[in-house]
């Protein structure tokens, strides 16, 4: 859908853990999923997640 971004978090088996949809002019983030699912130890994403991912893993806001 034009004008929206969709993000989903799945476990290793493909089970859906989290979905978010927001306006395309908002920046990408994994912080929300990490807060809702603190057991997440690793994840994979494109370059748009790089800076946020490093901060989340390091425990920084």
ChimeraX commands (.cxc) that place a marker at each C-alpha (Angstrom):
marker #1 position 0.00,0.00,0.00 radius 0.5
marker #1 position 1.48,3.33,-1.02 radius 0.5
marker #1 position 2.30,5.65,1.88 radius 0.5
marker #1 position 2.59,2.96,4.56 radius 0.5
marker #1 position 5.44,0.89,5.96 radius 0.5
marker #1 position 4.90,-2.58,7.34 radius 0.5
marker #1 position 7.27,-4.30,9.75 radius 0.5
marker #1 position 6.92,-7.80,11.12 radius 0.5
marker #1 position 8.90,-9.83,13.64 radius 0.5
marker #1 position 8.87,-13.61,13.45 radius 0.5
marker #1 position 10.67,-16.32,15.39 radius 0.5
marker #1 position 12.92,-18.98,13.85 radius 0.5
marker #1 position 9.89,-21.08,12.93 radius 0.5
marker #1 position 8.14,-18.18,11.22 radius 0.5
marker #1 position 5.59,-17.63,13.99 radius 0.5
marker #1 position 4.43,-14.02,14.03 radius 0.5
marker #1 position 5.50,-12.08,17.15 radius 0.5
marker #1 position 4.84,-8.45,16.23 radius 0.5
marker #1 position 3.46,-6.39,13.35 radius 0.5
marker #1 position 3.45,-2.63,12.98 radius 0.5
marker #1 position 2.10,-0.41,10.22 radius 0.5
marker #1 position 2.78,3.30,10.11 radius 0.5
marker #1 position 3.11,6.23,7.75 radius 0.5
marker #1 position 5.97,6.02,5.27 radius 0.5
marker #1 position 7.46,9.28,6.53 radius 0.5
marker #1 position 8.30,7.75,9.95 radius 0.5
marker #1 position 11.79,6.33,10.44 radius 0.5
marker #1 position 12.36,2.59,10.78 radius 0.5
marker #1 position 12.94,1.13,14.24 radius 0.5
marker #1 position 13.20,-2.19,16.05 radius 0.5
marker #1 position 12.97,-0.68,19.52 radius 0.5
marker #1 position 9.23,-1.34,19.87 radius 0.5
marker #1 position 9.54,-5.02,19.07 radius 0.5
marker #1 position 12.55,-5.36,21.37 radius 0.5
marker #1 position 10.62,-3.81,24.27 radius 0.5
marker #1 position 7.61,-6.08,23.74 radius 0.5
marker #1 position 9.73,-9.20,23.28 radius 0.5
marker #1 position 12.80,-8.92,25.56 radius 0.5
marker #1 position 13.77,-12.53,24.86 radius 0.5
marker #1 position 14.87,-11.58,21.32 radius 0.5
marker #1 position 18.61,-12.22,21.15 radius 0.5
marker #1 position 19.26,-11.77,17.44 radius 0.5
marker #1 position 17.54,-10.49,14.35 radius 0.5
marker #1 position 18.13,-9.84,10.68 radius 0.5
marker #1 position 17.11,-6.76,8.74 radius 0.5
marker #1 position 18.16,-4.52,5.89 radius 0.5
marker #1 position 20.53,-1.54,6.18 radius 0.5
marker #1 position 17.68,0.72,7.36 radius 0.5
marker #1 position 17.72,-1.05,10.73 radius 0.5
marker #1 position 21.48,-0.86,11.24 radius 0.5
marker #1 position 21.85,2.12,13.62 radius 0.5
marker #1 position 18.82,1.29,15.74 radius 0.5
marker #1 position 19.77,-2.38,15.92 radius 0.5
marker #1 position 23.20,-1.60,17.34 radius 0.5
marker #1 position 21.67,0.65,20.04 radius 0.5
marker #1 position 19.04,-1.95,20.98 radius 0.5
marker #1 position 21.63,-4.71,21.32 radius 0.5
marker #1 position 23.87,-2.42,23.39 radius 0.5
marker #1 position 20.92,-1.59,25.67 radius 0.5
marker #1 position 20.94,2.10,24.77 radius 0.5
marker #1 position 17.76,4.12,24.13 radius 0.5
marker link #1:1,2 radius 0.2
marker link #1:2,3 radius 0.2
marker link #1:3,4 radius 0.2
marker link #1:4,5 radius 0.2
marker link #1:5,6 radius 0.2
marker link #1:6,7 radius 0.2
marker link #1:7,8 radius 0.2
marker link #1:8,9 radius 0.2
marker link #1:9,10 radius 0.2
marker link #1:10,11 radius 0.2
marker link #1:11,12 radius 0.2
marker link #1:12,13 radius 0.2
marker link #1:13,14 radius 0.2
marker link #1:14,15 radius 0.2
marker link #1:15,16 radius 0.2
marker link #1:16,17 radius 0.2
marker link #1:17,18 radius 0.2
marker link #1:18,19 radius 0.2
marker link #1:19,20 radius 0.2
marker link #1:20,21 radius 0.2
marker link #1:21,22 radius 0.2
marker link #1:22,23 radius 0.2
marker link #1:23,24 radius 0.2
marker link #1:24,25 radius 0.2
marker link #1:25,26 radius 0.2
marker link #1:26,27 radius 0.2
marker link #1:27,28 radius 0.2
marker link #1:28,29 radius 0.2
marker link #1:29,30 radius 0.2
marker link #1:30,31 radius 0.2
marker link #1:31,32 radius 0.2
marker link #1:32,33 radius 0.2
marker link #1:33,34 radius 0.2
marker link #1:34,35 radius 0.2
marker link #1:35,36 radius 0.2
marker link #1:36,37 radius 0.2
marker link #1:37,38 radius 0.2
marker link #1:38,39 radius 0.2
marker link #1:39,40 radius 0.2
marker link #1:40,41 radius 0.2
marker link #1:41,42 radius 0.2
marker link #1:42,43 radius 0.2
marker link #1:43,44 radius 0.2
marker link #1:44,45 radius 0.2
marker link #1:45,46 radius 0.2
marker link #1:46,47 radius 0.2
marker link #1:47,48 radius 0.2
marker link #1:48,49 radius 0.2
marker link #1:49,50 radius 0.2
marker link #1:50,51 radius 0.2
marker link #1:51,52 radius 0.2
marker link #1:52,53 radius 0.2
marker link #1:53,54 radius 0.2
marker link #1:54,55 radius 0.2
marker link #1:55,56 radius 0.2
marker link #1:56,57 radius 0.2
marker link #1:57,58 radius 0.2
marker link #1:58,59 radius 0.2
marker link #1:59,60 radius 0.2
marker link #1:60,61 radius 0.2
view
